[in-house]
Amino acid sequence: MKVHLPGLLALAVLAGSGCASSVPAAALVLPVLDSSVAGNIAGTLEYCVKNNYLSADAVSGVKDRLLEKVPGQGGFDKGEGGLLTGSDGKTFDLKGATSDVRRKACQQVLGAAGSLI
């Protein structure tokens, strides 16, 4: 199952250009997320918790269940470093975005993760 995050505009060009910081949170679009990138999603959730964009309580069960699907935690380290990678090959660097954009992205990733487990 692929998850396209609802209510978001195309940001494919900006996501890789370093311009994400100038994009309002309402216009955020993330890479396509599915079970093939579950490790990266779990790592991204960890990034969101460590940077106080999501609570540990909200993330813990979801993250653990995602990691059960991934042998060797593929992509976890990149996600934990703030680089969200989709199954479509697109990436979104959370570190290069504004705080509001990072918060919105974290909420969207958590929602997508919940639909994958």
C-alpha positions in Angstrom: 0.0 0.0 0.0 1.3 3.4 -1.0 0.4 6.5 1.1 0.0 9.8 -0.6 -0.4 12.4 2.0 -3.7 14.3 1.7 -4.2 18.0 1.3 -0.7 18.7 0.1 0.6 20.5 -3.0 3.5 19.2 -5.2 6.8 20.0 -3.8 9.0 17.6 -5.7 11.2 20.3 -7.2 11.6 22.2 -4.0 12.2 19.2 -1.8 15.5 18.4 -3.3 16.6 22.0 -3.9 17.1 23.4 -0.4 14.2 25.7 -0.9 11.9 23.9 1.5 12.5 26.5 4.2 10.6 29.0 2.1 7.6 26.8 1.6 4.6 27.2 3.9 3.7 24.2 6.0 0.3 24.1 4.3 2.0 23.5 0.9 4.1 20.6 2.1 4.3 17.4 0.2 6.4 14.5 1.1 7.8 11.6 -0.9 5.5 8.5 -1.5 5.6 6.4 1.6 4.9 2.7 1.7 6.1 -0.4 3.5 9.3 -0.6 1.4 10.6 2.5 3.2 9.3 1.5 6.7 12.8 1.7 8.2 13.3 5.2 7.0 9.8 6.3 8.2 10.7 4.8 11.7 13.9 6.7 11.7 12.2 9.9 10.7 9.7 9.5 13.5 12.7 9.1 15.9 14.1 12.4 14.5 10.7 14.0 15.1 10.7 12.9 18.8 14.3 13.9 19.4 13.6 17.3 18.1 10.3 17.7 20.0 8.0 17.8 17.0 6.2 14.6 18.2 5.8 13.0 21.6 7.6 9.8 22.4 4.2 8.3 23.5 2.6 9.1 20.2 5.4 7.5 18.2 6.7 4.5 20.2 4.2 1.8 19.2 4.0 2.9 15.6 7.8 3.1 15.2 8.3 -0.3 16.8 5.8 -2.0 14.6 7.3 -0.5 11.5 10.8 -1.7 12.5 9.3 -5.3 12.8 8.6 -5.1 9.0 12.2 -4.2 8.1 15.1 -6.6 8.2 18.2 -4.7 9.4 16.3 -1.4 9.9 17.0 -0.3 6.3 17.1 3.5 6.0 16.6 4.1 9.7 19.8 6.0 10.1 19.0 8.4 7.3 15.5 9.0 8.7 16.9 9.6 12.2 19.2 12.2 10.6 16.2 14.0 9.2 16.3 12.7 5.6 12.9 11.2 4.6 13.2 9.0 1.6 10.2 7.8 -0.3 9.6 4.7 -2.4 9.4 7.0 -5.4 13.1 7.9 -4.9 12.3 11.4 -3.8 13.8 12.8 -0.5 12.8 15.5 1.9 15.4 17.0 4.2 13.7 18.0 7.4 16.8 19.8 8.7 16.6 22.3 5.8 13.0 23.2 6.5 11.5 25.8 8.9 10.3 24.7 12.3 6.6 24.9 11.2 7.3 22.8 8.1 9.2 20.2 10.2 6.3 20.0 12.6 3.8 19.5 9.8 6.0 16.9 8.1 6.4 15.0 11.3 2.6 14.9 11.8 2.1 13.8 8.2 4.7 11.0 8.5 3.1 9.8 11.8 -0.3 9.7 10.0 1.2 7.8 7.1 3.0 5.4 9.4 -0.2 4.6 11.2 -1.9 3.6 8.0 1.0 1.2 7.1 0.9 -0.9 10.2 
